Amino acid sequence: MRFIVLILCLILVLQSCSDSSMEPEVNEFSLRALEGQIQNYNLGDSVEIRMNRIHSIRPDGDSIVVVSSGVINKDGRFFIGLAKPPDNMLQYYPVCTGIEISDNTAMVYLHSSYILYKNNFKIGYMYCSEKPLNEDSLGGSYVTGLLYSDKGFIVSGDCINGDQTKKIISKNNRHHYKGWNLIIHSIIENSDTLFITESKVDNNFTGNWFVALYD
């Protein structure tokens, strides 16, 4: 899970008390809900999915904001109604050498963490990728993430990161809609010296969902 989050952050160069009943400001193309069926699900009922985000780190316990939440049925089917994130979690899309942003005033929020709770205790997490992490540490040929934007904008060009030993290139031609966007990050090349991904927005994409339990 941590590795997938790290890859998403490198690809997007993005670091980052809500009312989940708030309706997001959307247009006809934005994603209203996240739903699917988990392939390796065997946890029964009464399991909740929470889109958690640490709002602040404190010695007496982190301050957690639940952006949206949903439930999982016995057969592994799930549904999460996507609420508008709190305004204080939105930030400008960051600048990266090689990319162009059509509207630099757009405020965004990235989310890739889906935490599982049973009887109000964290038991694991859910993720979307081609393969389960116990078969492929990168998730196979693709991983996905969610991005909320307060307006439509386009990101184009190649974002280049890395160091002298390995270069990381993210190819972008993404049209973000106002509201929630499902972003698919496809791995084009992964060698000892080069890691290339290509990302796009596809709100009709139905990928493979898996769960992993905490030790």
C-alpha positions as CSV (number, residue, x, y, z in Angstrom):
1,M,0.0,0.0,0.0
2,R,2.7,2.5,0.9
3,F,4.6,1.7,-2.3
4,I,1.4,2.4,-4.4
5,V,0.9,5.7,-2.6
6,L,4.6,6.6,-3.2
7,I,4.3,5.9,-6.9
8,L,1.1,7.9,-7.2
9,C,2.8,10.8,-5.4
10,L,5.8,10.6,-7.7
11,I,3.5,10.5,-10.8
12,L,1.4,13.4,-9.7
13,V,4.0,15.3,-7.6
14,L,1.3,15.8,-5.1
15,Q,1.4,15.9,-1.3
16,S,-1.4,16.8,0.7
17,C,-14.6,18.3,10.0
18,S,-16.1,17.1,6.8
19,D,-19.8,16.4,6.3
20,S,-20.1,13.3,4.0
21,S,-23.7,14.2,3.2
22,M,-22.5,17.3,1.2
23,E,-23.1,16.9,-2.5
24,P,-20.1,17.6,-4.7
25,E,-20.3,20.3,-7.3
26,V,-20.1,18.3,-10.5
27,N,-20.9,18.3,-14.2
28,E,-22.3,15.4,-16.2
29,F,-18.9,13.8,-16.8
30,S,-17.6,13.7,-13.2
31,L,-17.7,10.6,-11.1
32,R,-20.5,10.6,-8.6
33,A,-19.7,7.3,-6.9
34,L,-17.1,4.6,-6.7
35,E,-18.5,1.0,-7.0
36,G,-17.3,-2.4,-8.0
37,Q,-16.7,-5.9,-6.8
38,I,-13.6,-7.1,-4.8
39,Q,-12.1,-10.2,-6.2
40,N,-10.5,-11.7,-3.1
41,Y,-13.2,-10.7,-0.6
42,N,-14.0,-13.1,2.2
43,L,-14.7,-10.8,5.2
44,G,-18.5,-11.3,5.4
45,D,-20.7,-8.3,6.1
46,S,-20.5,-5.3,8.4
47,V,-17.3,-4.0,6.8
48,E,-17.1,-0.3,6.1
49,I,-14.9,1.5,3.7
50,R,-13.7,5.0,4.7
51,M,-11.8,7.4,2.5
52,N,-9.6,8.6,5.4
53,R,-7.2,11.5,5.3
54,I,-4.9,12.5,8.1
55,H,-5.7,16.2,8.7
56,S,-3.0,16.7,11.3
57,I,-0.5,14.6,13.2
58,R,-0.7,14.9,17.0
59,P,1.1,13.1,19.9
60,D,-2.2,12.0,21.4
61,G,-3.5,10.7,18.1
62,D,-3.8,11.8,14.5
63,S,-6.8,14.0,13.5
64,I,-8.6,12.0,10.8
65,V,-11.1,13.3,8.3
66,V,-13.4,10.9,6.6
67,V,-13.9,12.4,3.1
68,S,-16.5,9.7,2.0
69,S,-17.5,6.2,3.1
70,G,-19.4,3.2,2.0
71,V,-20.1,-0.5,2.8
72,I,-19.2,-3.9,1.3
73,N,-21.7,-6.6,0.8
74,K,-21.1,-10.3,1.6
75,D,-20.3,-11.0,-2.1
76,G,-17.6,-8.2,-2.2
77,R,-19.7,-5.6,-4.0
78,F,-19.2,-2.1,-2.7
79,F,-20.5,1.4,-3.2
80,I,-19.0,4.7,-2.0
81,G,-21.0,7.9,-2.6
82,L,-18.4,10.6,-3.3
83,A,-18.8,13.8,-1.3
84,K,-17.1,17.1,-1.9
85,P,-13.8,17.3,0.2
86,P,-13.6,20.1,2.8
87,D,-12.3,23.3,1.3
88,N,-9.2,23.3,3.6
89,M,-8.0,20.1,1.9
90,L,-7.9,21.6,-1.6
91,Q,-4.6,22.9,-3.0
92,Y,-3.3,24.2,-6.2
93,Y,-2.0,21.6,-8.7
94,P,1.8,21.6,-8.3
95,V,4.1,22.7,-11.0
96,C,6.5,20.1,-12.5
97,T,9.1,20.8,-15.1
98,G,7.8,19.6,-18.5
99,I,4.1,19.8,-17.9
100,E,1.5,22.5,-18.7
101,I,-1.6,23.2,-16.7
102,S,-4.4,24.9,-18.6
103,D,-5.8,26.7,-15.5
104,N,-3.4,27.4,-12.7
105,T,-6.2,28.5,-10.4
106,A,-7.7,25.0,-10.2
107,M,-7.8,23.6,-6.7
108,V,-7.5,19.9,-6.3
109,Y,-7.5,17.0,-3.8
110,L,-5.9,13.6,-4.4
111,H,-7.1,10.5,-2.7
112,S,-5.8,6.9,-3.0
113,S,-6.5,5.4,0.5
114,Y,-9.5,3.2,1.1
115,I,-9.4,1.9,4.7
116,L,-11.5,-1.1,5.9
117,Y,-13.2,-1.0,9.3
118,K,-15.1,-3.7,11.1
119,N,-16.7,-3.0,14.5
120,N,-15.0,0.4,14.2
121,F,-11.5,-1.1,14.1
122,K,-9.1,-0.8,11.1
123,I,-8.5,-4.2,9.6
124,G,-7.0,-3.5,6.2
125,Y,-7.4,-1.5,3.0
126,M,-8.8,-1.8,-0.5
127,Y,-7.1,-0.9,-3.8
128,C,-7.5,-1.0,-7.6
129,S,-4.8,-2.5,-9.8
130,E,-4.3,-5.1,-12.4
131,K,-2.9,-7.7,-10.0
132,P,-2.9,-8.1,-6.2
133,L,0.1,-6.8,-4.4
134,N,1.1,-10.3,-3.1
135,E,1.7,-11.2,-6.8
136,D,3.2,-7.9,-8.0
137,S,4.5,-5.2,-5.7
138,L,3.6,-2.5,-8.3
139,G,0.1,-3.9,-8.9
140,G,0.8,-5.0,-12.4
141,S,0.3,-2.8,-15.5
142,Y,-1.9,-0.1,-13.8
143,V,-3.0,1.4,-10.5
144,T,-5.7,4.0,-10.0
145,G,-6.3,7.1,-7.9
146,L,-9.0,9.7,-7.4
147,L,-8.7,13.4,-7.9
148,Y,-11.3,16.1,-7.1
149,S,-11.1,19.4,-8.8
150,D,-13.1,22.6,-8.2
151,K,-13.1,23.3,-12.0
152,G,-12.2,21.6,-15.3
153,F,-8.6,21.8,-16.4
154,I,-6.0,19.9,-18.6
155,V,-2.6,18.6,-17.6
156,S,-0.3,17.8,-20.6
157,G,3.4,17.0,-21.1
158,D,6.0,14.8,-19.4
159,C,6.8,15.3,-15.7
160,I,10.3,14.1,-15.0
161,N,11.7,13.1,-11.6
162,G,14.2,10.7,-10.2
163,D,17.9,10.8,-9.7
164,Q,21.1,9.8,-11.5
165,T,20.4,6.1,-11.0
166,K,16.8,6.0,-12.1
167,K,14.6,8.5,-14.1
168,I,10.9,8.6,-13.4
169,I,8.8,10.0,-16.3
170,S,5.0,10.6,-16.1
171,K,3.3,11.2,-19.5
172,N,0.2,13.3,-19.1
173,N,-2.7,14.2,-21.4
174,R,-5.5,14.4,-18.8
175,H,-8.7,16.3,-19.0
176,H,-10.0,16.7,-15.5
177,Y,-13.7,17.5,-14.9
178,K,-15.1,19.6,-12.2
179,G,-15.8,17.1,-9.4
180,W,-14.3,13.7,-9.0
181,N,-12.0,12.1,-11.6
182,L,-10.8,8.5,-11.7
183,I,-7.1,8.5,-12.9
184,I,-5.5,5.4,-14.4
185,H,-1.7,5.2,-14.2
186,S,-0.4,2.7,-16.7
187,I,3.2,1.4,-16.5
188,I,4.8,1.7,-19.9
189,E,8.4,0.8,-18.9
190,N,10.1,-0.3,-15.8
191,S,13.8,-1.1,-15.9
192,D,16.8,-0.6,-13.6
193,T,17.3,3.0,-14.9
194,L,13.9,4.1,-16.2
195,F,10.3,4.1,-15.0
196,I,7.7,5.5,-17.4
197,T,4.0,5.8,-16.8
198,E,1.1,7.3,-18.8
199,S,-1.9,8.6,-17.0
200,K,-5.4,9.5,-18.1
201,V,-8.9,10.3,-16.7
202,D,-11.5,7.6,-17.4
203,N,-14.6,7.7,-15.2
204,N,-16.1,4.7,-17.0
205,F,-13.1,2.5,-16.2
206,T,-13.9,-0.8,-14.3
207,G,-10.6,-2.2,-12.9
208,N,-9.7,-5.0,-10.5
209,W,-10.3,-4.4,-6.8
210,F,-8.6,-6.2,-4.0
211,V,-8.3,-6.1,-0.3
212,A,-5.3,-6.6,1.9
213,L,-5.4,-7.1,5.7
214,Y,-3.1,-5.6,8.3
215,D,-0.7,-8.0,10.1
